[in-house]
Protein backbone atom coordinates (compact mmCIF):
# COMPACT_ATOMS: atom_id res chain seq x y z
CA UNK A 1 0.00 0.00 0.00
CA UNK A 2 2.72 2.50 0.89
CA UNK A 3 4.34 1.84 -2.49
CA UNK A 4 1.21 3.06 -4.26
CA UNK A 5 1.40 6.31 -2.27
CA UNK A 6 5.10 6.66 -3.13
CA UNK A 7 4.39 6.10 -6.83
CA UNK A 8 1.63 8.72 -6.73
CA UNK A 9 3.99 11.22 -5.02
CA UNK A 10 6.64 10.69 -7.68
CA UNK A 11 4.11 10.83 -10.51
CA UNK A 12 2.62 14.15 -9.40
CA UNK A 13 6.09 15.70 -9.10
CA UNK A 14 7.66 14.56 -12.36
CA UNK A 15 6.23 17.34 -14.53
CA UNK A 16 7.35 20.17 -12.26
CA UNK A 17 10.88 18.88 -11.84
CA UNK A 18 11.18 18.02 -15.53
CA UNK A 19 10.42 21.64 -16.42
CA UNK A 20 12.97 22.86 -13.85
CA UNK A 21 15.72 20.60 -15.24
CA UNK A 22 14.87 21.38 -18.85
CA UNK A 23 15.07 25.12 -18.24
CA UNK A 24 18.38 24.74 -16.40
CA UNK A 25 19.83 22.66 -19.24
CA UNK A 26 18.52 25.08 -21.87
CA UNK A 27 20.50 27.89 -20.25
CA UNK A 28 23.81 26.11 -20.93
CA UNK A 29 25.44 27.48 -24.10
CA UNK A 30 25.77 25.06 -27.01
CA UNK A 31 29.35 26.28 -27.54
CA UNK A 32 30.46 24.27 -24.50
CA UNK A 33 29.06 21.04 -25.92
CA UNK A 34 30.45 21.78 -29.36
CA UNK A 35 33.95 22.41 -28.07
CA UNK A 36 33.77 19.31 -25.87
CA UNK A 37 32.75 17.15 -28.82
CA UNK A 38 35.58 18.61 -30.90
CA UNK A 39 37.94 17.63 -28.10
CA UNK A 40 36.61 14.07 -28.33
CA UNK A 41 34.35 13.93 -25.28
CA UNK A 42 31.52 11.41 -25.50
CA UNK A 43 27.92 12.35 -24.71
CA UNK A 44 28.19 10.65 -21.32
CA UNK A 45 31.39 12.54 -20.51
CA UNK A 46 29.75 15.83 -21.56
CA UNK A 47 26.81 15.08 -19.30
CA UNK A 48 29.00 14.52 -16.23
CA UNK A 49 31.51 17.32 -16.88
CA UNK A 50 29.28 20.04 -18.36
CA UNK A 51 25.59 19.44 -17.71
CA UNK A 52 25.63 18.32 -14.08
CA UNK A 53 28.12 20.92 -12.78
CA UNK A 54 26.30 23.78 -14.52
CA UNK A 55 22.87 22.68 -13.30
CA UNK A 56 23.99 21.77 -9.78
CA UNK A 57 22.19 24.68 -8.08
CA UNK A 58 18.93 23.60 -9.69
CA UNK A 59 19.53 20.01 -8.61
CA UNK A 60 20.13 21.15 -5.01
CA UNK A 61 17.03 23.32 -4.99
CA UNK A 62 14.73 20.71 -6.49
CA UNK A 63 16.07 18.01 -4.17
CA UNK A 64 15.22 20.17 -1.16
CA UNK A 65 11.79 21.02 -2.59
CA UNK A 66 11.09 17.35 -3.21
CA UNK A 67 11.99 16.27 0.30
CA UNK A 68 9.90 18.99 1.95
CA UNK A 69 6.93 18.48 -0.38
CA UNK A 70 7.06 14.72 0.16
CA UNK A 71 6.72 15.23 3.89
CA UNK A 72 3.79 17.61 3.41
CA UNK A 73 2.01 15.98 0.46
CA UNK A 74 2.21 12.47 1.88
CA UNK A 75 -0.57 13.45 4.29
CA UNK A 76 -2.83 14.56 1.46
CA UNK A 77 -2.24 11.48 -0.64
CA UNK A 78 -2.58 9.07 2.26
CA UNK A 79 -5.83 10.72 3.29
CA UNK A 80 -7.22 10.69 -0.25
CA UNK A 81 -6.00 7.26 -1.31
CA UNK A 82 -6.06 5.01 1.75
CA UNK A 83 -7.18 6.99 4.80
CA UNK A 84 -4.30 5.46 6.75
CA UNK A 85 -4.64 2.07 5.18
CA UNK A 86 -5.48 -1.26 6.67
CA UNK A 87 -4.29 -1.28 10.29
CA UNK A 88 -2.30 1.95 9.78
CA UNK A 89 0.03 0.47 7.16
CA UNK A 90 0.17 3.74 5.20
CA UNK A 91 0.02 6.12 8.13
CA UNK A 92 2.53 8.98 8.02
CA UNK A 93 3.47 11.54 10.68
CA UNK A 94 1.01 14.16 9.57
CA UNK A 95 -1.94 11.77 9.26
CA UNK A 96 -1.13 10.49 12.75
CA UNK A 97 -1.03 14.11 13.95
CA UNK A 98 -4.41 14.78 12.34
CA UNK A 99 -5.97 11.72 13.94
CA UNK A 100 -4.62 12.61 17.37
CA UNK A 101 -5.77 16.23 17.20
CA UNK A 102 -9.17 15.78 15.56
CA UNK A 103 -10.30 12.28 16.47
CA UNK A 104 -8.89 11.95 19.99
CA UNK A 105 -9.14 15.68 20.84
CA UNK A 106 -5.49 15.65 21.91
CA UNK A 107 -4.71 19.05 20.45
CA UNK A 108 -1.50 19.61 22.44
CA UNK A 109 -0.14 16.23 21.40
CA UNK A 110 -1.06 16.93 17.79
CA UNK A 111 0.68 20.30 17.95
CA UNK A 112 3.79 18.69 19.44
CA UNK A 113 3.87 16.20 16.56
CA UNK A 114 3.55 19.10 14.11
CA UNK A 115 6.48 20.91 15.70
CA UNK A 116 8.62 17.75 15.56
CA UNK A 117 7.74 17.26 11.88
CA UNK A 118 8.65 20.90 11.17
CA UNK A 119 11.98 20.59 12.99
CA UNK A 120 12.71 17.31 11.23
CA UNK A 121 12.01 18.75 7.77
CA UNK A 122 14.06 21.87 8.57
CA UNK A 123 16.99 19.78 9.81
CA UNK A 124 16.74 17.43 6.83
CA UNK A 125 16.83 20.30 4.36
CA UNK A 126 19.81 21.83 6.19
CA UNK A 127 21.67 18.50 6.01
CA UNK A 128 20.83 18.22 2.29
CA UNK A 129 22.20 21.70 1.69
CA UNK A 130 25.42 20.87 3.55
CA UNK A 131 25.89 17.53 1.78
CA UNK A 132 25.31 18.92 -1.71
CA UNK A 133 27.33 22.11 -1.29
CA UNK A 134 29.79 22.75 -4.13
CA UNK A 135 31.52 25.64 -5.80
CA UNK A 136 29.28 27.37 -8.30
CA UNK A 137 30.46 27.02 -11.89
CA UNK A 138 29.65 29.78 -14.33
CA UNK A 139 29.93 29.96 -18.08
C-alpha positions in Angstrom: 0.0 0.0 0.0 2.7 2.5 0.9 4.3 1.8 -2.5 1.2 3.1 -4.3 1.4 6.3 -2.3 5.1 6.7 -3.1 4.4 6.1 -6.8 1.6 8.7 -6.7 4.0 11.2 -5.0 6.6 10.7 -7.7 4.1 10.8 -10.5 2.6 14.1 -9.4 6.1 15.7 -9.1 7.7 14.6 -12.4 6.2 17.3 -14.5 7.4 20.2 -12.3 10.9 18.9 -11.8 11.2 18.0 -15.5 10.4 21.6 -16.4 13.0 22.9 -13.9 15.7 20.6 -15.2 14.9 21.4 -18.9 15.1 25.1 -18.2 18.4 24.7 -16.4 19.8 22.7 -19.2 18.5 25.1 -21.9 20.5 27.9 -20.3 23.8 26.1 -20.9 25.4 27.5 -24.1 25.8 25.1 -27.0 29.3 26.3 -27.5 30.5 24.3 -24.5 29.1 21.0 -25.9 30.4 21.8 -29.4 34.0 22.4 -28.1 33.8 19.3 -25.9 32.7 17.1 -28.8 35.6 18.6 -30.9 37.9 17.6 -28.1 36.6 14.1 -28.3 34.4 13.9 -25.3 31.5 11.4 -25.5 27.9 12.3 -24.7 28.2 10.7 -21.3 31.4 12.5 -20.5 29.8 15.8 -21.6 26.8 15.1 -19.3 29.0 14.5 -16.2 31.5 17.3 -16.9 29.3 20.0 -18.4 25.6 19.4 -17.7 25.6 18.3 -14.1 28.1 20.9 -12.8 26.3 23.8 -14.5 22.9 22.7 -13.3 24.0 21.8 -9.8 22.2 24.7 -8.1 18.9 23.6 -9.7 19.5 20.0 -8.6 20.1 21.1 -5.0 17.0 23.3 -5.0 14.7 20.7 -6.5 16.1 18.0 -4.2 15.2 20.2 -1.2 11.8 21.0 -2.6 11.1 17.4 -3.2 12.0 16.3 0.3 9.9 19.0 2.0 6.9 18.5 -0.4 7.1 14.7 0.2 6.7 15.2 3.9 3.8 17.6 3.4 2.0 16.0 0.5 2.2 12.5 1.9 -0.6 13.5 4.3 -2.8 14.6 1.5 -2.2 11.5 -0.6 -2.6 9.1 2.3 -5.8 10.7 3.3 -7.2 10.7 -0.3 -6.0 7.3 -1.3 -6.1 5.0 1.7 -7.2 7.0 4.8 -4.3 5.5 6.8 -4.6 2.1 5.2 -5.5 -1.3 6.7 -4.3 -1.3 10.3 -2.3 1.9 9.8 0.0 0.5 7.2 0.2 3.7 5.2 0.0 6.1 8.1 2.5 9.0 8.0 3.5 11.5 10.7 1.0 14.2 9.6 -1.9 11.8 9.3 -1.1 10.5 12.7 -1.0 14.1 14.0 -4.4 14.8 12.3 -6.0 11.7 13.9 -4.6 12.6 17.4 -5.8 16.2 17.2 -9.2 15.8 15.6 -10.3 12.3 16.5 -8.9 12.0 20.0 -9.1 15.7 20.8 -5.5 15.7 21.9 -4.7 19.1 20.5 -1.5 19.6 22.4 -0.1 16.2 21.4 -1.1 16.9 17.8 0.7 20.3 17.9 3.8 18.7 19.4 3.9 16.2 16.6 3.5 19.1 14.1 6.5 20.9 15.7 8.6 17.8 15.6 7.7 17.3 11.9 8.7 20.9 11.2 12.0 20.6 13.0 12.7 17.3 11.2 12.0 18.7 7.8 14.1 21.9 8.6 17.0 19.8 9.8 16.7 17.4 6.8 16.8 20.3 4.4 19.8 21.8 6.2 21.7 18.5 6.0 20.8 18.2 2.3 22.2 21.7 1.7 25.4 20.9 3.5 25.9 17.5 1.8 25.3 18.9 -1.7 27.3 22.1 -1.3 29.8 22.7 -4.1 31.5 25.6 -5.8 29.3 27.4 -8.3 30.5 27.0 -11.9 29.6 29.8 -14.3 29.9 30.0 -18.1 
